[in-house]
Structure formats: C-alpha cells, structure tokens
C-alpha cells in the first residue's frame, strides 16, 4: 500500500511539472534590451540571464498606452515582454513575444 501511494504521489508531481513547462504557456521577461536584430530582441533579465525573444507581425509593442513600432525599441530600453514558448522547425523551444512594454529611462538614485 505504501509503495502504491508513493507511486501515485510521484506521478502527480511529474504531471504538475509538465503542466508548468508546456508550450504556449505565457511567461514574462523583465530586463534591458542588449541587442536588436532582425525580428528578435536580446534581453538581459533582471535575474542576470540573457534571453533571445522573437518578434512577429502579431507582437503588440506599447509605451505608456501608445502603440509603437519595432524600430522604436532601442538598445538600453527597459522592457517587460509577455512571451509564449513554441517549437521552431528544428524542434527547439523558442520564445515568441506577444507583447512588449517599453519602460522609461532609469531613474537616478
């Protein structure tokens, strides 16, 4: 009985981890733009990690409730990006930007 209960708990834990990591799940990336490339942003996150996020024609870009263009995103801009995970043609997980919120400049301390 104890083994069966342990097995059930392990299966439930694995299912929970899988549910958190599934493609299409929204993620937020906060940080500073370190590079702007063709249809992609490199962002150094507030956690120190770097991420490459693809922009599409469906990506909404805003600053203070005003719609912006991808060209308005500059290196050094602070951003909050809502992303979804998808697989590219090779099966590798990539981040696709659904919305990019451009922040103001850093405030002096």
N, CA, C and O atoms as CSV, one atom per row, in Angstrom:
chain,resi,resn,atom,element,x,y,z
A,1,UNK,N,N,0.818,-1.193,0.000
A,1,UNK,CA,C,0.000,0.000,0.000
A,1,UNK,C,C,0.864,1.260,0.000
A,1,UNK,O,O,0.573,2.230,-0.700
A,2,UNK,N,N,1.913,1.227,0.785
A,2,UNK,CA,C,2.794,2.386,0.881
A,2,UNK,C,C,3.476,2.664,-0.459
A,2,UNK,O,O,3.640,3.822,-0.842
A,3,UNK,N,N,3.876,1.604,-1.173
A,3,UNK,CA,C,4.503,1.761,-2.477
A,3,UNK,C,C,3.540,2.381,-3.490
A,3,UNK,O,O,3.915,3.250,-4.276
A,4,UNK,N,N,2.295,1.913,-3.450
A,4,UNK,CA,C,1.294,2.423,-4.385
A,4,UNK,C,C,1.068,3.922,-4.150
A,4,UNK,O,O,0.990,4.696,-5.104
A,5,UNK,N,N,0.964,4.322,-2.899
A,5,UNK,CA,C,0.766,5.731,-2.549
A,5,UNK,C,C,1.961,6.570,-2.995
A,5,UNK,O,O,1.786,7.671,-3.517
A,6,UNK,N,N,3.159,6.059,-2.795
A,6,UNK,CA,C,4.374,6.755,-3.224
A,6,UNK,C,C,4.379,6.919,-4.740
A,6,UNK,O,O,4.713,7.990,-5.245
A,7,UNK,N,N,4.015,5.880,-5.462
A,7,UNK,CA,C,3.979,5.946,-6.929
A,7,UNK,C,C,2.953,6.970,-7.398
A,7,UNK,O,O,3.211,7.713,-8.345
A,8,UNK,N,N,1.806,7.018,-6.753
A,8,UNK,CA,C,0.768,7.983,-7.133
A,8,UNK,C,C,1.259,9.412,-6.906
A,8,UNK,O,O,1.035,10.284,-7.746
A,9,UNK,N,N,1.923,9.656,-5.780
A,9,UNK,CA,C,2.446,10.993,-5.477
A,9,UNK,C,C,3.490,11.402,-6.503
A,9,UNK,O,O,3.490,12.546,-6.957
A,10,UNK,N,N,4.381,10.487,-6.878
A,10,UNK,CA,C,5.416,10.794,-7.868
A,10,UNK,C,C,4.786,11.125,-9.217
A,10,UNK,O,O,5.193,12.093,-9.860
A,11,UNK,N,N,3.814,10.352,-9.653
A,11,UNK,CA,C,3.139,10.611,-10.934
A,11,UNK,C,C,2.456,11.982,-10.914
A,11,UNK,O,O,2.511,12.715,-11.902
A,12,UNK,N,N,1.825,12.326,-9.811
A,12,UNK,CA,C,1.144,13.624,-9.708
A,12,UNK,C,C,2.150,14.770,-9.753
A,12,UNK,O,O,1.879,15.805,-10.362
A,13,UNK,N,N,3.307,14.598,-9.117
A,13,UNK,CA,C,4.330,15.645,-9.131
A,13,UNK,C,C,4.886,15.834,-10.534
A,13,UNK,O,O,5.092,16.966,-10.971
A,14,UNK,N,N,5.128,14.752,-11.233
A,14,UNK,CA,C,5.634,14.848,-12.600
A,14,UNK,C,C,4.622,15.509,-13.523
A,14,UNK,O,O,4.999,16.283,-14.403
A,15,UNK,N,N,3.359,15.217,-13.334
A,15,UNK,CA,C,2.313,15.848,-14.144
A,15,UNK,C,C,2.255,17.337,-13.874
A,15,UNK,O,O,2.037,18.116,-14.801
A,16,UNK,N,N,2.443,17.757,-12.632
A,16,UNK,CA,C,2.423,19.183,-12.295
A,16,UNK,C,C,3.590,19.910,-12.951
A,16,UNK,O,O,3.417,21.010,-13.475
A,17,UNK,N,N,4.783,19.306,-12.927
A,17,UNK,CA,C,5.950,19.913,-13.573
A,17,UNK,C,C,5.712,20.032,-15.067
A,17,UNK,O,O,6.030,21.066,-15.653
A,18,UNK,N,N,5.173,19.026,-15.688
A,18,UNK,CA,C,4.892,19.058,-17.123
A,18,UNK,C,C,3.886,20.155,-17.457
A,18,UNK,O,O,4.032,20.832,-18.474
A,19,UNK,N,N,2.883,20.338,-16.631
A,19,UNK,CA,C,1.875,21.372,-16.880
A,19,UNK,C,C,2.484,22.759,-16.819
A,19,UNK,O,O,2.065,23.641,-17.569
A,20,UNK,N,N,3.456,22.979,-15.955
A,20,UNK,CA,C,4.089,24.293,-15.846
A,20,UNK,C,C,5.000,24.591,-17.031
A,20,UNK,O,O,5.227,25.761,-17.339
A,21,UNK,N,N,5.521,23.586,-17.695
A,21,UNK,CA,C,6.508,23.790,-18.744
A,21,UNK,C,C,5.958,23.611,-20.154
A,21,UNK,O,O,6.737,23.609,-21.107
A,22,UNK,N,N,4.661,23.462,-20.323
A,22,UNK,CA,C,4.123,23.162,-21.647
A,22,UNK,C,C,4.228,24.353,-22.604
A,22,UNK,O,O,4.142,25.501,-22.168
A,23,UNK,N,N,4.412,24.095,-23.895
A,23,UNK,CA,C,4.476,25.157,-24.890
A,23,UNK,C,C,3.166,25.940,-24.929
A,23,UNK,O,O,2.097,25.398,-24.648
A,24,UNK,N,N,3.266,27.214,-25.279
A,24,UNK,CA,C,2.083,28.052,-25.359
A,24,UNK,C,C,1.766,28.745,-24.058
A,24,UNK,O,O,0.902,29.620,-24.019
A,25,UNK,N,N,2.451,28.370,-22.982
A,25,UNK,CA,C,2.241,28.978,-21.673
A,25,UNK,C,C,2.925,30.345,-21.640
A,25,UNK,O,O,4.075,30.472,-22.061
A,26,UNK,N,N,2.229,31.359,-21.145
A,26,UNK,CA,C,2.803,32.705,-21.092
A,26,UNK,C,C,3.885,32.819,-20.034
A,26,UNK,O,O,3.781,32.252,-18.947
A,27,UNK,N,N,4.914,33.558,-20.375
A,27,UNK,CA,C,5.998,33.869,-19.460
A,27,UNK,C,C,6.272,35.362,-19.566
A,27,UNK,O,O,6.015,35.964,-20.609
A,28,UNK,N,N,6.785,35.963,-18.509
A,28,UNK,CA,C,7.176,37.370,-18.543
A,28,UNK,C,C,8.685,37.445,-18.415
A,28,UNK,O,O,9.284,36.750,-17.593
A,29,UNK,N,N,9.294,38.290,-19.230
A,29,UNK,CA,C,10.724,38.547,-19.159
A,29,UNK,C,C,10.881,40.039,-18.920
A,29,UNK,O,O,10.421,40.855,-19.718
A,30,UNK,N,N,11.536,40.393,-17.812
A,30,UNK,CA,C,11.791,41.797,-17.488
A,30,UNK,C,C,13.286,42.033,-17.573
A,30,UNK,O,O,14.079,41.228,-17.083
A,31,UNK,N,N,13.674,43.150,-18.201
A,31,UNK,CA,C,15.097,43.438,-18.279
A,31,UNK,C,C,15.401,44.580,-19.211
A,31,UNK,O,O,14.538,45.397,-19.530
A,32,UNK,N,N,16.654,44.622,-19.647
A,32,UNK,CA,C,17.158,45.683,-20.511
A,32,UNK,C,C,17.537,45.096,-21.859
A,32,UNK,O,O,18.159,44.035,-21.924
A,33,UNK,N,N,17.166,45.779,-22.935
A,33,UNK,CA,C,17.480,45.316,-24.284
A,33,UNK,C,C,18.989,45.463,-24.505
A,33,UNK,O,O,19.531,46.563,-24.393
A,34,UNK,N,N,19.663,44.356,-24.817
A,34,UNK,CA,C,21.101,44.402,-25.064
A,34,UNK,C,C,21.430,44.366,-26.554
A,34,UNK,O,O,22.539,44.724,-26.952
A,35,UNK,N,N,20.477,43.937,-27.379
A,35,UNK,CA,C,20.671,43.936,-28.836
A,35,UNK,C,C,19.311,43.863,-29.521
A,35,UNK,O,O,18.379,43.216,-29.044
A,36,UNK,N,N,19.233,44.554,-30.662
A,36,UNK,CA,C,18.041,44.493,-31.504
A,36,UNK,C,C,18.502,43.963,-32.853
A,36,UNK,O,O,19.340,44.570,-33.519
A,37,UNK,N,N,17.945,42.824,-33.248
A,37,UNK,CA,C,18.314,42.210,-34.521
A,37,UNK,C,C,17.060,42.015,-35.354
A,37,UNK,O,O,15.956,42.297,-34.888
A,38,UNK,N,N,17.215,41.541,-36.564
A,38,UNK,CA,C,16.064,41.293,-37.433
A,38,UNK,C,C,15.039,40.430,-36.704
A,38,UNK,O,O,15.265,39.244,-36.464
A,39,UNK,N,N,13.923,41.036,-36.362
A,39,UNK,CA,C,12.802,40.331,-35.741
A,39,UNK,C,C,13.154,39.609,-34.439
A,39,UNK,O,O,12.525,38.604,-34.108
A,40,UNK,N,N,14.141,40.101,-33.701
A,40,UNK,CA,C,14.483,39.485,-32.416
A,40,UNK,C,C,15.107,40.514,-31.482
A,40,UNK,O,O,15.759,41.465,-31.913
A,41,UNK,N,N,14.887,40.291,-30.193
A,41,UNK,CA,C,15.497,41.120,-29.156
A,41,UNK,C,C,16.335,40.222,-28.266
A,41,UNK,O,O,15.934,39.104,-27.942
A,42,UNK,N,N,17.502,40.719,-27.871
A,42,UNK,CA,C,18.273,40.067,-26.826
A,42,UNK,C,C,18.050,40.901,-25.577
A,42,UNK,O,O,18.244,42.116,-25.585
A,43,UNK,N,N,17.639,40.236,-24.500
A,43,UNK,CA,C,17.307,40.940,-23.268
A,43,UNK,C,C,18.111,40.352,-22.124
A,43,UNK,O,O,18.138,39.137,-21.924
A,44,UNK,N,N,18.772,41.240,-21.368
A,44,UNK,CA,C,19.431,40.818,-20.140
A,44,UNK,C,C,18.415,41.017,-19.035
A,44,UNK,O,O,18.054,42.145,-18.701
A,45,UNK,N,N,17.958,39.911,-18.471
A,45,UNK,CA,C,16.901,39.940,-17.476
A,45,UNK,C,C,17.356,40.508,-16.149
A,45,UNK,O,O,18.553,40.595,-15.872
A,46,UNK,N,N,16.392,40.893,-15.334
A,46,UNK,CA,C,16.692,41.399,-14.005
A,46,UNK,C,C,17.338,40.323,-13.141
A,46,UNK,O,O,17.950,40.627,-12.117
A,47,UNK,N,N,17.199,39.058,-13.555
A,47,UNK,CA,C,17.819,37.954,-12.837
A,47,UNK,C,C,19.228,37.654,-13.350
A,47,UNK,O,O,19.878,36.723,-12.874
A,48,UNK,N,N,19.707,38.454,-14.337
A,48,UNK,CA,C,21.049,38.276,-14.883
A,48,UNK,C,C,21.117,37.354,-16.078
A,48,UNK,O,O,22.157,37.280,-16.733
A,49,UNK,N,N,20.034,36.644,-16.384
A,49,UNK,CA,C,20.021,35.722,-17.517
A,49,UNK,C,C,19.723,36.476,-18.809
A,49,UNK,O,O,18.974,37.453,-18.809
A,50,UNK,N,N,20.314,36.015,-19.906
A,50,UNK,CA,C,20.044,36.605,-21.213
A,50,UNK,C,C,19.054,35.735,-21.965
A,50,UNK,O,O,19.110,34.507,-21.894
A,51,UNK,N,N,18.138,36.387,-22.693
A,51,UNK,CA,C,17.127,35.684,-23.479
A,51,UNK,C,C,17.043,36.303,-24.859
A,51,UNK,O,O,17.186,37.516,-25.015
A,52,UNK,N,N,16.813,35.474,-25.853
A,52,UNK,CA,C,16.518,35.955,-27.197
A,52,UNK,C,C,15.035,35.720,-27.424
A,52,UNK,O,O,14.533,34.609,-27.253
A,53,UNK,N,N,14.342,36.785,-27.812
A,53,UNK,CA,C,12.898,36.708,-27.990
A,53,UNK,C,C,12.565,37.179,-29.397
A,53,UNK,O,O,12.981,38.259,-29.818
A,54,UNK,N,N,11.820,36.370,-30.108
A,54,UNK,CA,C,11.441,36.713,-31.481
A,54,UNK,C,C,10.221,37.616,-31.512
A,54,UNK,O,O,9.282,37.451,-30.733
A,55,UNK,N,N,10.256,38.571,-32.428
A,55,UNK,CA,C,9.114,39.442,-32.681
A,55,UNK,C,C,8.406,38.934,-33.930
A,55,UNK,O,O,9.054,38.459,-34.863
A,56,UNK,N,N,7.078,39.030,-33.954
A,56,UNK,CA,C,6.309,38.648,-35.134
A,56,UNK,C,C,5.422,39.820,-35.531
A,56,UNK,O,O,5.396,40.850,-34.857
A,57,UNK,N,N,4.707,39.653,-36.614
A,57,UNK,CA,C,3.770,40.697,-37.042
A,57,UNK,C,C,2.610,40.845,-36.061
A,57,UNK,O,O,1.916,41.861,-36.068
A,58,UNK,N,N,2.398,39.836,-35.220
A,58,UNK,CA,C,1.321,39.882,-34.225
A,58,UNK,C,C,1.774,40.492,-32.898
A,58,UNK,O,O,0.942,40.743,-32.026
A,59,UNK,N,N,3.082,40.735,-32.729
A,59,UNK,CA,C,3.598,41.281,-31.472
A,59,UNK,C,C,3.075,42.702,-31.276
A,59,UNK,O,O,3.208,43.556,-32.152
A,60,UNK,N,N,2.480,42.932,-30.112
A,60,UNK,CA,C,1.979,44.258,-29.751
A,60,UNK,C,C,3.096,44.973,-28.984
A,60,UNK,O,O,3.634,44.430,-28.018
A,61,UNK,N,N,3.442,46.185,-29.413
A,61,UNK,CA,C,4.503,46.962,-28.772
A,61,UNK,C,C,3.896,48.267,-28.285
A,61,UNK,O,O,3.306,49.014,-29.065
A,62,UNK,N,N,4.044,48.543,-26.983
A,62,UNK,CA,C,3.433,49.747,-26.408
A,62,UNK,C,C,4.403,50.455,-25.459
A,62,UNK,O,O,5.271,49.838,-24.840
A,63,UNK,N,N,4.219,51.768,-25.373
A,63,UNK,CA,C,4.901,52.598,-24.389
A,63,UNK,C,C,3.851,53.568,-23.864
A,63,UNK,O,O,3.293,54.353,-24.630
A,64,UNK,N,N,3.578,53.519,-22.563
A,64,UNK,CA,C,2.579,54.415,-21.952
A,64,UNK,C,C,1.248,54.394,-22.708
A,64,UNK,O,O,0.698,55.454,-23.009
A,65,UNK,N,N,0.733,53.226,-23.012
A,65,UNK,CA,C,-0.548,53.022,-23.694
A,65,UNK,C,C,-0.545,53.462,-25.156
A,65,UNK,O,O,-1.589,53.429,-25.807
A,66,UNK,N,N,0.616,53.875,-25.685
A,66,UNK,CA,C,0.724,54.290,-27.073
A,66,UNK,C,C,1.373,53.166,-27.878
A,66,UNK,O,O,2.423,52.650,-27.496
A,67,UNK,N,N,0.749,52.791,-28.989
A,67,UNK,CA,C,1.282,51.728,-29.840
A,67,UNK,C,C,2.580,52.209,-30.488
A,67,UNK,O,O,2.655,53.328,-30.996
A,68,UNK,N,N,3.588,51.359,-30.464
A,68,UNK,CA,C,4.897,51.661,-31.027
A,68,UNK,C,C,5.225,50.661,-32.129
A,68,UNK,O,O,4.500,49.690,-32.348
A,69,UNK,N,N,6.331,50.919,-32.815
A,69,UNK,CA,C,6.833,50.005,-33.842
A,69,UNK,C,C,8.084,49.315,-33.304
A,69,UNK,O,O,8.690,49.778,-32.337
A,70,UNK,N,N,8.461,48.222,-33.928
A,70,UNK,CA,C,9.667,47.503,-33.506
A,70,UNK,C,C,10.887,48.411,-33.578
A,70,UNK,O,O,11.804,48.277,-32.768
A,71,UNK,N,N,10.912,49.324,-34.529
A,71,UNK,CA,C,12.041,50.248,-34.673
A,71,UNK,C,C,12.174,51.192,-33.480
A,71,UNK,O,O,13.228,51.798,-33.286
A,72,UNK,N,N,11.117,51.321,-32.682
A,72,UNK,CA,C,11.151,52.196,-31.506
A,72,UNK,C,C,11.847,51.531,-30.313
A,72,UNK,O,O,12.105,52.190,-29.306
A,73,UNK,N,N,12.149,50.254,-30.415
A,73,UNK,CA,C,12.851,49.553,-29.339
A,73,UNK,C,C,14.345,49.753,-29.559
A,73,UNK,O,O,14.884,49.363,-30.594
A,74,UNK,N,N,15.000,50.352,-28.596
A,74,UNK,CA,C,16.425,50.668,-28.703
A,74,UNK,C,C,17.229,49.888,-27.668
A,74,UNK,O,O,16.705,49.478,-26.632
A,75,UNK,N,N,18.506,49.692,-27.968
A,75,UNK,CA,C,19.412,49.086,-27.004
A,75,UNK,C,C,19.424,49.975,-25.762
A,75,UNK,O,O,19.534,51.197,-25.859
A,76,UNK,N,N,19.310,49.348,-24.606
A,76,UNK,CA,C,19.273,50.086,-23.351
A,76,UNK,C,C,17.868,50.333,-22.834
A,76,UNK,O,O,17.689,50.731,-21.683
A,77,UNK,N,N,16.856,50.097,-23.685
A,77,UNK,CA,C,15.465,50.267,-23.253
A,77,UNK,C,C,15.131,49.218,-22.201
A,77,UNK,O,O,15.536,48.062,-22.316
A,78,UNK,N,N,14.394,49.624,-21.180
A,78,UNK,CA,C,13.887,48.675,-20.200
A,78,UNK,C,C,12.552,48.164,-20.727
A,78,UNK,O,O,11.718,48.945,-21.186
A,79,UNK,N,N,12.353,46.852,-20.659
A,79,UNK,CA,C,11.149,46.252,-21.227
A,79,UNK,C,C,10.587,45.171,-20.313
A,79,UNK,O,O,11.297,44.575,-19.502
A,80,UNK,N,N,9.288,44.940,-20.472
A,80,UNK,CA,C,8.620,43.770,-19.911
A,80,UNK,C,C,7.974,43.081,-21.108
A,80,UNK,O,O,7.137,43.668,-21.793
A,81,UNK,N,N,8.363,41.845,-21.353
A,81,UNK,CA,C,7.890,41.122,-22.536
A,81,UNK,C,C,7.061,39.925,-22.090
A,81,UNK,O,O,7.523,39.088,-21.316
A,82,UNK,N,N,5.831,39.856,-22.589
A,82,UNK,CA,C,4.990,38.680,-22.376
A,82,UNK,C,C,5.270,37.752,-23.546
A,82,UNK,O,O,5.104,38.128,-24.706
A,83,UNK,N,N,5.698,36.530,-23.230
A,83,UNK,CA,C,6.096,35.592,-24.279
A,83,UNK,C,C,5.305,34.297,-24.201
A,83,UNK,O,O,4.674,33.978,-23.194
A,84,UNK,N,N,5.363,33.577,-25.287
A,84,UNK,CA,C,4.839,32.209,-25.341
A,84,UNK,C,C,5.969,31.336,-25.862
A,84,UNK,O,O,6.782,31.784,-26.671
A,85,UNK,N,N,6.024,30.091,-25.402
A,85,UNK,CA,C,7.020,29.161,-25.902
A,85,UNK,C,C,6.439,28.381,-27.061
A,85,UNK,O,O,5.305,27.906,-27.011
A,86,UNK,N,N,7.235,28.260,-28.097
A,86,UNK,CA,C,6.856,27.455,-29.253
A,86,UNK,C,C,8.078,26.679,-29.706
A,86,UNK,O,O,9.194,26.937,-29.255
A,87,UNK,N,N,7.860,25.734,-30.596
A,87,UNK,CA,C,8.975,24.976,-31.174
A,87,UNK,C,C,9.233,25.502,-32.577
A,87,UNK,O,O,8.298,25.752,-33.337
A,88,UNK,N,N,10.525,25.670,-32.919
A,88,UNK,CA,C,10.853,26.078,-34.275
A,88,UNK,C,C,10.901,24.845,-35.179
A,88,UNK,O,O,10.545,23.747,-34.750
A,89,UNK,N,N,11.333,25.019,-36.409
A,89,UNK,CA,C,11.334,23.925,-37.385
A,89,UNK,C,C,12.236,22.767,-36.962
A,89,UNK,O,O,12.023,21.626,-37.374
A,90,UNK,N,N,13.242,23.061,-36.139
A,90,UNK,CA,C,14.160,22.002,-35.701
A,90,UNK,C,C,13.695,21.322,-34.416
A,90,UNK,O,O,14.330,20.378,-33.945
A,91,UNK,N,N,12.570,21.807,-33.841
A,91,UNK,CA,C,12.052,21.227,-32.613
A,91,UNK,C,C,12.585,21.878,-31.350
A,91,UNK,O,O,12.272,21.445,-30.241
A,92,UNK,N,N,13.399,22.930,-31.518
A,92,UNK,CA,C,13.971,23.638,-30.364
A,92,UNK,C,C,12.964,24.633,-29.807
A,92,UNK,O,O,12.245,25.278,-30.570
A,93,UNK,N,N,12.904,24.765,-28.475
A,93,UNK,CA,C,11.991,25.715,-27.836
A,93,UNK,C,C,12.482,27.145,-28.071
A,93,UNK,O,O,13.663,27.439,-27.885
A,94,UNK,N,N,11.574,28.027,-28.480
A,94,UNK,CA,C,11.909,29.437,-28.664
A,94,UNK,C,C,10.852,30.288,-27.970
A,94,UNK,O,O,9.732,29.836,-27.732
A,95,UNK,N,N,11.221,31.518,-27.650
A,95,UNK,CA,C,10.289,32.468,-27.051
A,95,UNK,C,C,9.787,33.418,-28.129
A,95,UNK,O,O,10.578,33.995,-28.876
A,96,UNK,N,N,8.474,33.577,-28.205
A,96,UNK,CA,C,7.836,34.481,-29.159
A,96,UNK,C,C,7.182,35.604,-28.353
A,96,UNK,O,O,6.429,35.338,-27.416
A,97,UNK,N,N,7.464,36.847,-28.712
A,97,UNK,CA,C,6.888,37.984,-27.993
A,97,UNK,C,C,5.433,38.181,-28.406
A,97,UNK,O,O,5.122,38.336,-29.587
A,98,UNK,N,N,4.550,38.171,-27.409
A,98,UNK,CA,C,3.155,38.516,-27.650
A,98,UNK,C,C,2.955,40.012,-27.428
A,98,UNK,O,O,2.222,40.669,-28.167
A,99,UNK,N,N,3.623,40.542,-26.389
A,99,UNK,CA,C,3.536,41.970,-26.088
A,99,UNK,C,C,4.863,42.443,-25.521
A,99,UNK,O,O,5.481,41.768,-24.698
A,100,UNK,N,N,5.296,43.625,-25.978
A,100,UNK,CA,C,6.494,44.267,-25.447
A,100,UNK,C,C,6.058,45.603,-24.869
A,100,UNK,O,O,5.514,46.447,-25.581
A,101,UNK,N,N,6.298,45.793,-23.580
A,101,UNK,CA,C,6.020,47.078,-22.920
A,101,UNK,C,C,7.356,47.764,-22.698
A,101,UNK,O,O,8.218,47.259,-21.978
A,102,UNK,N,N,7.518,48.937,-23.334
A,102,UNK,CA,C,8.760,49.694,-23.216
A,102,UNK,C,C,8.615,50.652,-22.044
A,102,UNK,O,O,7.648,51.408,-21.964
A,103,UNK,N,N,9.582,50.614,-21.139
A,103,UNK,CA,C,9.574,51.491,-19.967
A,103,UNK,C,C,10.345,52.771,-20.227
A,103,UNK,O,O,10.940,52.968,-21.286
A,104,UNK,N,N,10.313,53.622,-19.237
A,104,UNK,CA,C,11.066,54.872,-19.309
A,104,UNK,C,C,12.510,54.652,-18.946
A,104,UNK,O,O,12.910,53.537,-18.612
A,105,UNK,N,N,13.304,55.721,-19.009
A,105,UNK,CA,C,14.714,55.590,-18.633
A,105,UNK,C,C,14.856,55.341,-17.133
A,105,UNK,O,O,13.949,55.635,-16.355
A,106,UNK,N,N,16.002,54.799,-16.740
A,106,UNK,CA,C,16.259,54.551,-15.325
A,106,UNK,C,C,16.248,55.864,-14.555
A,106,UNK,O,O,16.752,56.883,-15.026
A,107,UNK,N,N,15.671,55.819,-13.375
A,107,UNK,CA,C,15.655,56.992,-12.509
A,107,UNK,C,C,16.968,57.078,-11.765
A,107,UNK,O,O,17.498,56.057,-11.326
A,108,UNK,N,N,17.510,58.296,-11.614
A,108,UNK,CA,C,18.743,58.425,-10.831
A,108,UNK,C,C,18.490,58.053,-9.380
A,108,UNK,O,O,17.410,58.309,-8.848
A,109,UNK,N,N,19.479,57.452,-8.744
A,109,UNK,CA,C,19.304,57.017,-7.358
A,109,UNK,C,C,19.900,57.979,-6.382
A,109,UNK,O,O,19.835,57.753,-5.174
